[in-house]
């Protein structure tokens, strides 16, 4: 194998210009692929296409639309009411035009706006009241009786029933009493719900809602509290009179709180088209901002809007930011989860450039101060070429940039810097000994080539273990690391040797005439390496304890999956989301996709009743559920009674298409059972979903459609939960496989048990210690920091192998164990510290990022790199000396007699004599 390194040295020395030009041209060609890179932050990067949740989410969005964009309108006058939107002519006209423009846009699959949502309900109530009367008064008791009888029979048979049904049967005192109680509740709903609604509606049935505050209140509001229940009044008219006498407005009805969360806040909720890319989501957001800004400018008379909703001119980005009063007296804001992903995308693609520039400056300063050799910035040039090549290859091969693959940059940059610095540092050490550049190049590659090659193979194997992950962006992360590290490793064997050879031909380095003096870094490295020389057994015990504690910590990490946590609570976009969440109660959607298996209709009275009962019971039971929305909920709200299929069919023609699209499929074979839920712990939300699914399954099992309908939970909440489980799944297996690759590579290359075991010790301890430190620091893992194993394994393997290889090399040259360890720690450690500090300070700058995602990642990278260096320098040396000096260990005897620890100067004198006496190509190497 030594011939390969000699030929490489000959090529670098004799064809140095050709090598450099060829590498630069190749980097330029591959760099063209950077223009084809795409940032992917949608569900495709989060879940595998073979994952059932992925398939279900695709189907759910195809049926009912994509993630919601929320337009929030806040009254500038804190004493305003919802009535002002309807009975102020200018305000109402602007709101109507705004809603109509959103309804007409093809960017949105569904739209809930405060005008159409009230108008259609008023039209249905007025026009269909007579038709609804017999359906409600006769149909509700019938379906109530049928469901109650089925509940009683199921309870008698011991079948599964929801807890709220079992409790109701027990409280009633048995089946017959339960049926009677249910019928009594039905009669009360008809009298005090539908009856009161009808009585209130009759006096204003001929009026138009945009000119009748009374009709508006009938539709929008519940009656105010009169101090006693409706059934205590002799007639409905008496109750209504008492309610009106309070002089108060009733609370906004639950079904309308999506658009009217309070008197001074109104929303327009827009569902994007199904399964859109991030680019298309940004287009939809910009469309919303354009509509708002153009409406604002039109209100000021600066532009006009034609009958088709088109503005007379293009709205500039500055106007989108400055003009937000879309309705006179009401300020508009466009927000929602897509806005958050847009912010993260913009920061990662633009803000990261600023942070990257700052990181480059820090790396420049650290190399200048720490790596005190000629051409000290050479490794930055190598990293620049390698980064261009890596991203170019990714663009050409179609590997997307994700939040995780972007995190691979500091990892392969850090390792690339180290590869280059190791080669560079060794060359400077060699050439200072005799001033012979060509011979020094041979010695450098023959001594550094094999251990670096081993470290590279081990790192690549570890990175490829990430293919076990169920998360696509983690698998892409592994491929990206393999490409990046492999590319930079190859460059480290070509660019530094060629450049240094060319430099030496122009300006040779004179041979040193005296011993090199210890620098502060070298002295520290030696001290660290010999710190626990006499404490091997206590060190072994500590290593075992750290390993156990570290792997415990690794299994108990908290993982951030709420995109708001990725951005950080102090960012403007998250503050906006929190404000809207406070006003609406919740902005996170949880949908249940219910469908028939044979494409038959799901518009069924018993099904409607059970779904309606289930949604209301769960909303009352769980504080995290704010409000339900579905076809049964809409029907029940409009009739103020339990919903039936007949009632839905009567009001169906009045439902606007962009509202109906969000709740029922065009063929009536699918239904969306939607909840707004509060954001919070995904672990708790998983428990909530499991309970909801169990109760709904028990409800559906008792219907006549049982066996012909199925359902599943879907939406952004379910995707987030699946991401958590996928990130956690296989983490231990990936770490184990990564270590296994290291073992296999070490075994194949060294073929001696002890030479496999020794560098493995700091690898395992490094993995555990970095996990333990991150856990103790209280850092929650994000998609960027979830898989820290490859970084620690790769860095610890490289550092450990290089230290051991240098130790073996010096021992085979005749140095004593102490002298060999001094040389190994001082010379190898100097390059470690230079490359490690370059990475730590360079990418530690991310700890000051506005984006929490990058801030925590910068801290984790720093912890991992520092841990790898310290573990390699502190843990490995005592075990090397112990194994070398132990006569019972036969598989690690690199040569030389045992002797007391000597000084670095003695070791250097020994080394210099051997270099001086050995011609090119005859040095002994590891």
C-alpha positions in Angstrom: 0.0 0.0 0.0 3.0 2.3 0.6 3.5 2.4 -3.2 0.1 4.1 -3.6 1.1 6.9 -1.2 4.5 7.3 -3.0 2.9 7.6 -6.4 0.4 10.1 -4.9 3.4 12.1 -3.5 5.2 12.0 -6.9 2.0 13.2 -8.6 1.5 16.1 -6.2 5.2 17.1 -6.3 5.9 16.7 -10.0 2.4 17.8 -11.4 1.4 20.2 -8.7 0.0 22.9 -11.0 -1.9 20.3 -13.1 -3.4 18.8 -9.9 -4.6 22.2 -8.6 -6.0 23.3 -11.9 -7.8 20.0 -12.4 -9.4 20.2 -9.0 -10.5 23.8 -9.4 -12.0 23.1 -12.9 -13.8 20.0 -11.5 -15.2 22.2 -8.6 -16.4 24.8 -11.1 -18.2 22.1 -13.2 -19.8 20.4 -10.2 -20.7 23.8 -8.8 -23.2 24.3 -11.6 -25.3 21.7 -9.8 -25.8 24.2 -6.9 -28.3 26.1 -9.0 -30.5 22.9 -9.0 -30.6 22.6 -5.2 -34.0 22.8 -3.7 -35.0 23.3 0.0 -37.6 20.9 1.1 -39.6 21.4 4.3 -42.9 19.8 3.5 -44.1 16.3 4.6 -42.0 14.6 1.9 -38.8 15.3 3.9 -40.4 14.3 7.2 -42.1 11.0 6.5 -41.3 8.1 4.1 -43.7 7.6 1.3 -44.2 4.0 2.5 -45.3 5.3 5.9 -49.1 4.9 6.3 -49.3 8.4 7.9 -47.7 9.9 4.8 -50.3 8.2 2.5 -53.2 9.1 4.8 -52.1 12.7 5.0 -51.8 12.9 1.2 -55.3 11.4 0.8 -56.7 13.7 3.5 -55.4 16.8 1.9 -56.6 15.6 -1.6 -60.1 15.3 -0.1 -60.3 18.4 2.2 -57.4 20.7 1.3 -54.0 21.6 2.7 -52.8 23.5 5.7 -54.6 26.7 6.8 -53.5 30.3 6.2 -55.2 32.6 8.7 -56.0 36.2 7.9 -56.6 38.0 11.2 -58.6 41.3 11.2 -58.3 43.3 14.5 -60.5 46.4 15.2 -58.5 49.5 15.9 -61.3 50.6 18.2 -61.4 48.4 21.2 -65.1 49.1 21.7 -66.0 47.8 18.3 -68.4 44.9 17.8 -69.0 42.3 15.1 -72.1 44.3 14.1 -69.9 47.1 12.9 -68.6 44.8 10.1 -72.2 44.4 8.8 -73.9 47.7 9.4 -71.1 50.2 8.6 -71.5 50.5 4.8 -67.9 51.2 3.9 -66.6 48.5 6.3 -69.1 45.9 5.0 -68.3 46.6 1.4 -64.6 46.3 2.0 -65.1 43.0 3.9 -67.3 41.6 1.2 -64.9 42.5 -1.5 -62.0 41.0 0.5 -63.9 37.7 1.1 -65.0 37.5 -2.6 -61.4 37.9 -3.8 -60.2 35.0 -1.6 -63.2 32.9 -2.7 -62.3 33.6 -6.3 -58.6 32.8 -5.9 -57.4 29.4 -7.2 -54.7 29.4 -4.6 -57.1 28.2 -2.0 -59.0 24.9 -1.8 -61.4 26.1 0.9 -62.2 29.4 2.5 -64.2 30.3 5.7 -64.9 34.1 5.6 -67.1 36.0 8.0 -69.6 37.2 5.4 -70.5 34.0 3.5 -70.4 31.9 6.7 -73.2 34.0 8.1 -75.1 34.8 5.0 -75.6 31.2 3.9 -76.7 30.2 7.3 -79.2 33.1 7.4 -80.5 32.2 3.9 -80.9 28.5 4.9 -82.6 29.4 8.1 -85.1 31.7 6.4 -85.7 29.7 3.3 -85.8 26.3 4.7 -87.3 26.8 8.1 -90.7 25.4 7.1 -89.1 22.4 5.5 -86.8 21.8 8.5 -89.7 21.9 11.0 -91.1 18.3 10.5 -87.6 16.9 9.8 -86.3 18.2 13.2 -89.4 17.6 15.3 -89.9 14.0 13.9 -86.4 13.0 12.8 -84.5 13.9 16.0 -86.6 11.7 18.3 -86.4 8.9 15.9 -82.6 8.9 15.6 -82.3 9.5 19.3 -84.5 6.5 20.0 -82.5 4.3 17.5 -79.1 5.3 18.9 -80.3 4.9 22.6 -81.7 1.4 21.9 -78.4 0.4 20.2 -76.4 1.7 23.1 -78.6 -0.3 25.5 -78.2 -3.5 23.5 -74.4 -3.0 23.2 -74.1 -2.5 26.9 -76.1 -5.6 27.7 -73.9 -7.6 25.3 -70.7 -6.2 26.9 -69.6 -4.5 23.7 -67.2 -1.6 23.7 -68.9 1.8 24.3 -67.4 5.2 24.9 -66.9 6.1 28.5 -69.4 9.0 28.2 -72.1 6.5 27.0 -71.4 4.0 29.8 -71.5 6.8 32.4 -74.8 8.0 31.0 -76.4 4.5 31.2 -75.1 4.0 34.8 -76.3 7.4 35.9 -79.8 6.7 34.4 -80.0 3.5 36.3 -80.1 1.1 33.4 -81.1 0.6 29.8 -84.8 1.6 29.9 -84.2 4.6 32.0 -81.3 5.6 29.8 -83.6 5.5 26.7 -86.2 7.6 28.4 -83.6 10.1 29.5 -82.2 10.4 26.0 -85.7 11.0 24.6 -86.3 13.7 27.2 -83.1 15.4 26.2 -84.2 15.3 22.6 -87.5 16.9 23.4 -85.6 19.6 25.4 -83.3 20.3 22.4 -86.3 20.6 20.1 -88.1 23.0 22.5 -85.3 25.0 23.8 -83.0 24.8 20.8 -84.9 24.6 17.5 -88.0 26.1 19.1 -86.3 29.2 20.4 -84.4 29.7 17.2 -87.6 29.4 15.2 -89.4 31.8 17.5 -86.6 34.4 17.2 -86.4 33.9 13.5 -90.1 34.4 12.7 -90.3 38.2 13.3 -87.3 38.9 11.0 -87.7 36.1 8.5 -88.5 38.6 5.7 -85.6 40.9 6.4 -82.1 41.0 4.8 -79.3 40.2 7.1 -77.1 43.1 5.9 -79.8 45.5 7.0 -81.2 43.7 10.0 -79.2 43.7 13.3 -82.0 41.5 14.8 -81.6 38.8 12.1 -77.8 39.1 12.4 -78.0 38.5 16.2 -80.4 35.5 15.7 -77.8 33.8 13.4 -74.6 34.8 15.1 -75.4 34.8 18.9 -76.8 32.7 21.6 -79.4 34.3 23.8 -77.8 36.0 26.9 -78.1 34.5 30.3 -81.4 35.5 31.9 -80.6 34.0 35.3 -82.8 30.9 34.8 -83.0 28.1 32.2 -85.4 28.4 29.2 -87.6 25.5 30.3 -88.6 27.4 33.5 -90.5 29.9 31.3 -94.1 29.3 30.4 -93.6 30.1 26.8 -90.7 30.6 24.4 -91.8 34.2 23.9 -91.4 34.9 27.6 -87.9 33.6 27.6 -86.9 35.7 24.5 -88.5 38.8 26.1 -86.5 38.1 29.3 -83.3 37.7 27.3 -83.9 41.0 25.4 -84.7 42.7 28.7 -81.1 42.1 29.9 -79.8 44.6 27.4 -76.8 42.3 26.7 -75.7 40.6 23.6 -75.4 36.8 23.8 -72.1 35.0 23.3 -71.1 34.2 19.7 -72.2 30.7 18.8 -69.5 28.1 18.8 -69.9 27.3 15.1 -69.0 30.9 14.1 -66.1 31.4 16.5 -63.7 30.3 13.8 -64.5 33.6 12.0 -65.6 35.6 15.0 -63.4 34.6 17.9 -64.3 37.9 19.7 -66.1 41.1 19.0 -62.9 42.9 18.0 -61.2 40.1 16.1 -62.4 38.5 12.9 -60.6 35.9 10.7 -60.7 34.6 7.2 -59.4 31.0 7.2 -58.0 29.7 3.9 -57.0 26.1 3.2 -54.2 25.8 0.7 -54.5 23.5 -2.3 -53.7 19.8 -1.4 -50.1 18.7 -0.9 -48.5 21.9 -2.1 -44.7 22.3 -2.2 -43.1 24.9 0.0 -42.6 27.2 -3.0 -46.4 26.9 -3.8 -47.2 27.6 -0.2 -45.1 30.8 -0.3 -47.0 31.8 -3.5 -50.3 31.3 -1.6 -49.0 33.4 1.3 -47.9 36.2 -1.1 -51.3 36.0 -2.8 -53.0 36.7 0.6 -50.6 39.5 1.4 -51.2 41.0 -2.1 -55.0 40.9 -1.7 -54.7 42.6 1.7 -52.3 45.3 0.6 -54.2 46.0 -2.6 -57.5 46.2 -0.7 -55.8 48.7 1.7 -54.5 50.8 -1.2 -58.0 50.7 -2.8 -59.5 52.0 0.4 -57.1 54.9 0.2 -58.0 55.6 -3.4 -54.4 54.8 -4.6 -55.5 52.0 -6.9 -58.7 50.4 -8.2 -59.9 46.9 -8.2 -62.0 45.6 -11.1 -65.1 43.4 -11.0 -62.9 40.3 -11.2 -60.9 41.3 -8.1 -57.8 42.4 -10.1 -55.9 45.5 -8.9 -55.0 48.2 -11.4 -51.3 47.7 -10.7 -48.9 45.4 -9.1 -48.4 45.8 -5.4 -44.8 46.1 -4.2 -43.3 44.1 -1.3 -42.9 47.3 0.6 -46.6 48.1 0.2 -47.4 44.6 1.5 -45.5 45.4 4.7 -46.7 49.0 5.1 -50.4 48.9 4.1 -52.3 46.5 6.2 -55.7 48.2 6.9 -57.6 46.0 4.5 -60.9 47.1 6.0 -61.4 50.7 7.3 -60.7 50.6 11.0 -59.4 47.0 11.0 -55.8 46.0 10.7 -55.0 42.7 8.8 -52.3 40.2 9.4 -51.5 37.1 7.4 -50.2 34.2 9.5 -50.5 30.4 10.2 -48.1 27.4 10.1 -47.2 28.1 6.4 -46.0 31.5 7.4 -43.7 29.9 10.0 -42.3 27.4 7.5 -41.7 30.4 5.1 -39.8 32.2 7.8 -37.6 29.1 8.5 -37.0 28.7 4.8 -36.0 32.3 4.3 -33.7 32.2 7.3 -32.0 29.0 6.2 -31.6 30.2 2.6 -30.7 33.9 3.2 -30.0 34.4 6.9 -27.7 31.4 7.0 -25.5 33.3 4.5 -24.9 36.0 7.1 -24.2 33.5 9.8 -22.0 31.5 7.3 -20.0 34.6 6.6 -19.5 35.3 10.3 -18.5 31.6 10.8 -15.9 31.9 8.0 -14.4 35.0 9.6 -14.2 33.2 12.9 -12.5 30.2 11.3 -10.1 32.6 9.6 -9.1 34.2 12.9 -8.8 30.9 14.7 -6.6 29.4 12.1 -4.4 32.5 12.0 -4.0 32.4 15.8 -3.8 28.7 16.6 -2.3 27.0 13.6 1.0 28.8 13.5 2.6 27.5 10.3 3.2 28.8 6.8 0.1 28.9 4.5 -2.1 28.4 7.5 -5.3 29.3 5.6 -4.8 26.5 3.1 -7.4 24.3 4.7 -10.1 27.0 4.3 -9.4 26.9 0.5 -9.8 23.1 0.6 -13.1 23.3 2.5 -14.4 25.9 0.1 -13.7 23.6 -2.9 -15.1 20.6 -1.1 -18.3 22.5 -0.1 -18.9 23.6 -3.7 -18.4 20.1 -4.9 -20.6 18.6 -2.3 -23.6 20.9 -2.9 -23.0 20.6 -6.6 -23.2 16.8 -6.5 -26.4 17.1 -4.3 -28.0 19.4 -6.9 -27.1 17.1 -9.8 -28.2 13.9 -8.0 -31.4 15.5 -6.7 -30.7 15.3 -3.0 -32.7 18.2 -1.5 -31.6 20.6 1.2 -33.7 20.1 4.3 -33.3 21.4 7.8 -31.3 18.3 8.6 -29.0 18.2 5.5 -28.1 21.8 6.1 -26.8 20.8 9.5 -24.3 18.4 7.8 -22.3 21.5 6.6 -20.4 22.1 9.8 -19.8 18.4 10.2 -18.2 17.7 6.9 -16.5 21.2 7.0 -15.1 20.4 10.4 -13.8 17.0 9.3 -12.6 18.4 6.0 -10.6 21.1 7.9 -9.1 18.4 10.1 -8.1 16.1 7.2 -6.4 19.1 5.5 -4.8 20.4 8.7 -3.5 16.9 9.6 -1.8 16.5 6.2 -0.6 20.1 6.3 0.7 20.0 9.9 2.6 16.8 9.3 4.2 18.2 6.2 5.4 21.3 8.0 6.8 19.1 10.8 8.7 16.9 8.2 10.0 19.7 6.0 11.4 21.6 9.0 13.5 18.6 9.9 15.6 18.5 6.7 14.2 21.1 4.3 13.7 18.4 1.6 10.2 19.1 0.3 9.9 16.0 -1.9 11.1 13.6 0.8 8.9 15.3 3.3 5.9 14.8 1.1 6.6 11.1 0.8 7.0 10.8 4.6 3.9 12.7 5.2 1.6 10.7 2.9 3.2 7.4 3.9 2.6 8.1 7.6 -0.7 10.0 7.4 -2.3 8.2 4.5 -3.2 4.8 6.2 -4.7 6.2 9.4 -6.6 8.9 7.6 -7.9 6.3 5.2 -9.1 4.2 8.1 -10.7 7.1 9.8 -12.5 8.1 6.6 -13.8 4.6 5.9 -15.1 4.3 9.5 -16.8 7.7 9.2 -18.4 6.9 5.9 -19.7 3.6 7.3 -21.1 5.4 10.3 -22.9 8.0 8.1 -24.4 5.3 6.0 -25.9 3.7 9.0 -28.4 6.5 9.0 -30.1 4.7 6.1 -31.9 2.8 8.9 -33.9 5.9 9.8 -37.6 6.0 8.9 -37.3 9.8 8.3 -36.3 10.7 4.7 -34.3 13.8 5.7 -32.2 11.8 8.1 -31.4 9.3 5.3 -30.6 12.2 3.0 -28.4 13.6 5.8 -26.4 10.4 5.9 -25.9 10.5 2.1 -24.9 14.2 2.2 -22.3 13.6 5.0 -20.9 10.6 3.1 -20.6 12.8 -0.1 -19.1 15.8 1.8 -16.7 13.9 4.0 -15.6 11.6 1.1 -15.0 14.6 -1.2 -13.1 16.6 1.4 -11.0 13.5 2.3 -10.0 13.0 -1.3 -9.2 16.7 -1.6 -7.0 16.5 1.5 -4.8 14.0 -0.3 -4.4 16.1 -3.4 -4.8 19.9 -2.8 -2.5 20.4 0.3 0.3 18.2 -1.1 0.2 19.9 -4.5 -0.1 23.4 -3.1 2.7 22.9 -0.5 4.9 21.3 -3.2 4.4 24.3 -5.4 5.1 26.6 -2.5 8.3 24.8 -1.6 9.6 25.1 -5.2 9.1 28.8 -5.0 10.1 29.4 -1.4 11.8 26.5 0.3 11.5 26.0 4.0 14.9 26.0 5.6 15.8 23.0 7.8 15.6 23.7 11.5 19.0 23.7 13.3 17.7 23.3 16.8 14.9 21.6 18.6 11.4 23.0 18.2 10.1 24.7 21.4 6.8 23.5 22.9 4.0 25.8 22.1 1.3 26.3 24.7 -1.1 24.1 22.8 1.5 21.3 22.5 2.3 21.5 26.2 -1.4 21.3 27.1 -1.9 18.3 24.8 1.1 16.5 26.4 -0.3 17.2 29.9 -3.7 15.9 28.9 -2.2 12.8 27.4 -0.3 11.9 30.5 -2.9 13.2 33.1 -4.1 9.7 34.0 -1.1 7.6 33.1 -1.0 5.9 36.5 -4.8 5.8 36.9 -5.8 3.3 34.3 -8.3 1.3 36.3 -10.1 4.3 37.9 -10.2 5.7 34.4 -11.8 2.5 33.1 -14.4 2.6 35.9 -15.2 6.3 35.1 -15.5 5.4 31.4 -18.0 2.6 32.2 -20.1 5.0 34.4 -20.1 7.7 31.7 -21.1 5.2 29.1 -24.1 3.9 31.1 -25.2 7.4 32.1 -24.7 8.7 28.5 -26.8 6.0 26.9 -29.5 6.5 29.5 -29.5 10.2 28.7 -29.7 9.4 25.0 -32.9 7.4 25.5 -34.5 10.3 27.5 -34.0 13.3 25.3 -37.0 15.5 24.5 -37.4 16.2 20.8 -38.8 19.4 19.5 -41.3 18.9 16.7 -43.4 22.1 16.9 -42.1 24.3 14.2 -42.6 27.2 16.5 -40.0 25.8 18.8 -37.6 25.6 15.8 -38.0 29.3 15.2 -37.9 30.4 18.8 -40.4 32.2 21.0 -38.8 35.6 20.4 -39.2 35.7 16.7 -41.9 37.9 15.2 -43.6 35.1 13.3 -43.9 33.0 16.5 -45.2 36.0 18.5 -47.8 36.5 15.8 -48.8 32.8 16.0 -49.1 32.9 19.8 -51.2 36.0 19.6 -53.6 34.4 17.1 -53.7 31.2 19.1 -54.6 33.3 22.2 -57.4 35.0 20.3 -58.8 31.9 18.6 -58.1 29.5 21.4 -56.2 27.2 19.0 -54.8 27.2 15.5 -53.6 23.6 15.3 -55.9 21.3 13.3 -56.6 17.7 14.0 -58.8 16.0 11.4 -60.5 12.6 11.3 -61.0 11.4 7.7 -64.1 9.2 7.7 -65.0 7.4 4.5 -67.1 4.6 3.1 -65.3 1.6 1.8 -67.6 1.1 -1.2 -67.9 4.8 -2.2 -71.5 4.9 -0.9 -72.8 8.0 0.9 -71.8 8.8 4.5 -74.8 11.2 4.8 -76.6 8.9 7.3 -78.8 10.1 10.2 -77.4 7.6 12.8 -73.8 8.3 11.7 -74.4 12.0 11.9 -75.9 11.7 15.4 -73.1 9.6 16.7 -70.3 11.7 15.2 -72.1 14.8 16.6 -72.4 13.3 20.0 -68.8 12.1 20.0 -67.4 15.5 19.0 -69.4 17.4 21.6 -68.6 14.9 24.4 -64.9 15.0 23.6 -64.9 18.8 23.5 -66.4 18.9 26.9 -64.0 16.3 28.3 -60.7 17.7 27.1 -59.5 21.3 27.6 -57.1 20.9 24.7 -60.0 20.7 22.2 -61.3 24.1 21.5 -64.0 23.5 18.9 -65.2 20.9 16.4 -66.1 21.4 12.8 -67.9 18.9 10.5 -71.0 18.4 8.5 -73.0 17.1 11.5 -71.7 20.1 13.6 -72.8 22.6 11.0 -76.2 20.9 10.7 -76.7 20.7 14.4 -75.7 24.4 14.8 -78.1 25.6 12.2 -81.1 23.7 13.6 -80.0 24.1 17.2 -80.7 20.4 17.7 -79.2 17.0 17.0 -78.3 16.6 13.3 -79.9 14.3 10.8 -79.1 13.3 7.2 -82.5 14.8 6.1 -81.7 18.2 7.7 -78.2 18.2 6.1 -79.7 17.5 2.7 -82.1 20.4 3.1 -79.4 23.0 4.0 -76.8 21.5 1.7 -77.7 23.6 -1.4 -77.1 26.8 0.7 -73.6 25.8 1.8 -70.9 27.8 -0.2 -68.7 25.5 -2.3 -65.5 26.7 -0.5 -67.0 25.8 2.9 -68.5 22.5 1.8 -65.1 21.5 0.3 -63.6 21.4 3.7 -66.2 19.2 5.4 -67.7 16.8 2.8 -66.4 15.3 -0.4 -68.3 16.1 -3.7 -69.6 12.5 -3.9 -70.6 12.5 -0.2 -68.5 9.3 0.4 -66.0 11.1 2.7 -66.4 13.4 5.7 -63.9 15.6 7.6 -64.3 15.6 11.3 -62.1 18.5 12.3 -61.0 19.8 15.7 -59.0 22.8 16.6 -56.6 21.8 19.4 -54.2 23.7 21.5 -50.5 23.3 20.8 -48.6 21.4 23.5 -46.8 18.2 24.3 -47.0 15.8 21.4 -46.9 13.0 23.9 -50.1 14.2 25.5 -51.6 14.9 22.1 -50.9 11.3 21.1 -52.8 10.1 24.2 -55.7 12.4 23.3 -55.8 11.1 19.7 -55.7 7.5 20.9 -58.7 8.1 23.2 -60.6 10.0 20.4 -60.0 7.1 18.0 -61.1 4.5 20.5 -64.3 6.4 21.3 -65.1 7.0 17.6 -64.4 3.4 16.8 -66.9 2.3 19.5 -69.5 4.7 18.1 -69.2 3.6 14.5 -69.3 -0.1 15.6 -72.9 0.3 16.6 -74.1 1.9 13.4 -75.8 0.2 10.5 -72.8 1.3 8.4 -70.4 -0.7 10.7 -67.8 -2.5 8.6 -68.4 -0.2 5.6 -66.8 2.9 7.0 -63.3 3.5 8.3 -61.5 6.5 9.6 -58.0 7.7 10.6 -56.6 10.8 12.3 -54.7 13.2 10.1 -53.4 16.7 9.9 -50.3 18.5 11.0 -50.7 17.2 14.6 -50.6 13.6 13.5 -47.6 14.2 11.2 -45.7 15.8 14.1 -46.4 12.9 16.3 -45.3 10.4 13.6 -42.1 12.5 13.1 -41.3 12.2 16.8 -41.8 8.5 16.8 -39.8 8.1 13.6 -36.9 10.2 15.0 -36.8 8.2 18.2 -37.2 4.9 16.4 -33.9 3.2 15.6 -31.7 5.9 17.1 -30.0 3.3 19.3 -29.7 0.8 16.4 -28.1 3.5 14.2 -25.6 4.3 16.8 -24.8 0.6 17.3 -24.5 0.1 13.6 -22.2 3.1 13.3 -19.9 1.7 16.0 -20.1 -1.7 14.3 -18.8 -0.2 11.0 -15.9 1.2 13.0 -15.1 -2.2 14.4 -15.2 -3.8 11.0 -13.0 -1.2 9.4 -10.5 -1.3 12.3 -10.4 -5.1 12.2 -9.8 -5.3 8.5 -7.1 -2.7 8.5 -5.2 -3.5 11.8 -6.0 -7.2 12.2 -5.0 -7.1 15.8 -7.6 -7.3 18.6 -6.0 -4.7 20.9 -5.5 -2.3 18.0 -9.3 -2.6 17.3 -10.2 -2.2 21.0 -8.0 0.7 22.0 -9.4 3.4 19.5 -12.9 2.0 20.2 -12.8 3.0 23.8 -12.8 6.8 23.2 -15.4 6.3 20.5 -17.9 4.7 22.8 -17.1 7.1 25.7 -17.3 10.1 23.4 -20.8 9.1 22.2 -22.0 8.7 25.7 -20.3 11.8 27.2 -21.6 14.1 24.4 -25.2 12.8 25.0 -24.8 13.2 28.7 -23.5 16.7 28.5 -26.3 17.8 26.1 -28.9 16.2 28.4 -27.5 18.0 31.5 -27.5 21.3 29.6 -31.2 20.8 29.1 -31.0 21.1 25.3 -34.1 19.6 23.6 -33.3 17.9 20.3 -34.6 19.3 17.1 -34.4 17.6 13.6 -31.0 19.2 13.3 -29.6 17.8 16.5 -31.5 14.5 16.8 -28.7 12.4 15.1 -25.5 13.4 16.9 -24.0 9.9 16.8 -22.3 10.2 13.3 -20.5 13.3 14.2 -19.2 12.0 17.5 -18.3 8.5 16.1 -16.5 10.0 13.1 -14.6 12.6 15.1 -13.6 10.3 17.9 -12.6 7.5 15.5 -10.4 9.8 13.5 -8.7 11.5 16.5 -8.2 8.1 18.2 -6.9 6.3 15.1 -4.4 9.2 14.3 -3.1 9.3 17.9 -2.7 5.6 18.1 -1.1 5.5 14.6 1.4 8.2 15.5 2.2 6.4 18.8 2.8 3.2 17.0 4.9 5.0 14.4 7.2 6.6 17.0 7.5 3.3 18.9 8.5 1.5 15.7 11.2 4.2 15.2 12.7 3.2 18.5 11.2 5.7 20.9 10.2 4.6 24.4 6.5 4.6 25.3 6.7 7.9 27.1 8.6 9.6 24.3 6.2 8.1 21.7 3.2 9.3 23.6 4.7 12.8 23.9 5.3 13.0 20.2 1.8 11.6 19.4 0.0 13.9 21.8 1.9 17.1 20.9 2.1 16.7 17.1 -1.2 15.1 16.4 -3.0 17.0 19.1 -1.8 20.3 17.7 -3.7 19.6 14.5 -6.7 18.4 16.4 -6.9 21.5 18.5 -6.5 23.7 15.4 -9.2 22.0 13.4 -11.5 21.5 16.4 -11.3 25.1 17.5 -11.8 26.2 13.9 -15.0 24.2 13.8 -16.2 25.1 17.3 -15.6 28.9 17.0 -16.7 28.9 13.3 -20.0 27.2 13.8 -20.4 28.1 17.5 -21.4 31.5 16.0 -24.7 29.7 15.2 -25.4 29.8 19.0 -26.1 33.5 18.5 -28.6 32.9 15.7 -32.1 34.3 15.9 -33.4 30.9 14.8 -33.6 28.5 17.8 -33.1 25.6 15.4 -29.6 26.9 14.5 -28.8 28.2 18.0 -29.2 24.9 19.7 -27.4 23.2 16.8 -24.4 25.5 17.2 -24.2 24.5 20.8 -24.5 20.8 20.1 -21.8 20.9 17.4 -19.4 22.7 19.8 -20.1 20.1 22.6 -19.6 17.2 20.2 -16.3 18.4 18.8 -14.8 19.5 22.1 -15.9 16.1 23.6 -14.3 14.2 20.7 -11.0 16.1 21.1 -10.9 15.8 24.9 -11.9 12.1 25.0 -9.2 11.2 22.4 -6.5 13.2 24.2 -7.4 12.2 27.7 -8.9 8.7 27.6 -6.9 6.9 24.9 -3.2 7.7 26.0 -3.4 5.9 29.4 -4.8 2.8 27.7 -2.1 2.9 25.0 0.7 3.0 27.6 -1.1 0.3 29.7 -1.4 -2.1 26.7 2.1 -1.4 25.5 3.7 -2.0 28.9 1.5 -5.0 29.9 3.5 -8.2 29.1 0.3 -10.2 29.0 -1.0 -8.3 26.0 0.7 -9.7 22.9 -1.4 -8.0 20.2 -0.1 -4.5 21.0 3.7 -4.4 21.0 4.7 -1.8 18.5 8.4 -2.1 19.5 11.0 -0.5 21.6 11.9 -1.2 25.2 10.1 0.2 28.2 11.6 3.2 29.9 10.6 6.0 32.3 8.8 8.9 30.7 11.3 11.2 29.0 11.1 14.8 27.8 9.8 16.0 24.5 13.3 17.3 23.7 14.8 13.8 24.0 12.1 12.4 21.8 12.7 15.0 19.2 16.4 14.4 19.1 15.8 10.7 18.6 13.3 11.5 15.8 15.6 14.0 14.0 18.4 11.5 13.9 16.2 8.9 12.2 14.9 11.4 9.7 18.4 12.6 8.8 19.7 9.0 8.3 16.8 7.7 6.3 16.6 8.3 2.5 13.3 9.0 0.7 11.1 5.9 0.4 12.8 3.9 3.2 11.2 5.4 6.4 9.3 3.1 8.6 5.7 3.9 8.8 2.7 2.7 10.8 
